[in-house]
Every structure is written in structure tokens, then in C-alpha cells.
Amino acid sequence: MKKFVLLLAVSFGLLFFTQNNEASANELDYPTSMEIQKLNQELEVLVKNVNARLAKGETDIEVSSENLKLGFKEENTVSSTFPISKVSQLNSKNMVAKASSTGSKSYQAYVANTTGFNFRHGLYGTFTWNGSNLSSVTADEDLSGVMYGKSASTKIQGVDGTIGKSAKIGRVTSKGTFTALKWSPISYYTTLVVEVYAPTKSYSIKTAKISG
């Protein structure tokens, strides 16, 4: 009889432990596939909003929806081959044009899930031009989210040629992975793509996406 009672107690204990762990896992199981679809629909609207404001010349933008934030910020760091004091003394329009044809800008873009256990994928770097061509493009990622293990990979490519030679357009693609740390080995994936344009000294967000 004692053995039966002990086995019954152990069985109830295992059942409670299993159900409790399943409940905890379900709490972490956010967002669901349907919620991810909704997030990406929201992101499409936010990307259009940010790019429209970038096209108008805004340089510090943050937009949000019910579940997300998307942001972009730049700092103009135009440089010259001539000291400023000497540029102000030049009378030649050609020399002034040459001085202003080189420069660089920094860019910072991010997408953040603000519902459930939050996570954020940021991308930042610089692009440098010489006339209408890109001299260089740099990039790095910044991931945050206390409930997740995080990793990322970022690559830079010339869209219409080789950066540093003939490319006028550069594309930076950053992919992040967020894996829940407890109970449930669920991972979510983010993609953030920024393009930079030497001829117009501008940029845009091409893609901001979350997947499960």
C-alpha cells in the first residue's frame, strides 16, 4: 500500500512538473507564426514610412506600431582634402567642387520587437564616397534581449560593381538569431538590409523582417 501511495505521489509530481514546464515554455513561445505574419505586415508599413521621411531629408527617425519599433539615424561627417581655412580662401569653383566631392556619413538602423520578451537588432556603420563612387562601406551589428541567446552575421556588397572601384550602390545585410534561454529551444530570426548611395549621398532601409 505504501509503495502504491509513493508511486501515485511520484506520478502526480511528474505530471505537475511536466505541465508547469509546458506552461513556462508556452509563455516563451512568442511570437507565434500568425503573430510573426502580423509583425511583418506592420514592418512593411514602418519601412515605407521611414524611407519616405529619409527621402525628405530627415536624419533622425523612429516610428512604431502596436508591436514594433523601427529607427534610422545618420550623422553627416563630410570631409575634404583641403583644410577648412584654406577652402574658404579658394577662388576656383573647380577646386571647391573637388573638395566637396569626397565625404562620409554614418548610419544607424534598428528593428525592435516591443511585445512579449523584447529583442532588438541594430545595424550601424559608415559609407564613404569619392564623387559618384563608393570608396568604402563599414558595418557592424548590435543585438539585445535579456531572455535570449544572440548571434548575428553581417555582410557588405556592391550592388552595381566593386566597392572601392566602380560601385555606386552598397548593400549591407545583417541577420540575427534570438534563441530563448529557458525551457523552450525556440529561435527567432531578424533580417535588416540597408542600402547606401554614393551619387545622392543617401540611404534607405530595403528590408526589415522577423521570422520563426
Protein Blocks (a to p, Z undefined) as FASTA:
>chain_A
ZZmmmmmmmmmmmmmmmmmmmmmmmmmmccdfklmmmmmmmmmmmmmmmmmmmmnopabd
cdddfkbccddddddfbdcfbdfklmmmpmbfklmmmmmmgccdddddddddfehjaddd
ddddddddehjbcfbdcdddddedfkbccddddddddfkbcehilmmbdcdddddddddf
bhpacdcdddddddddfklopaddfbdcddZZ
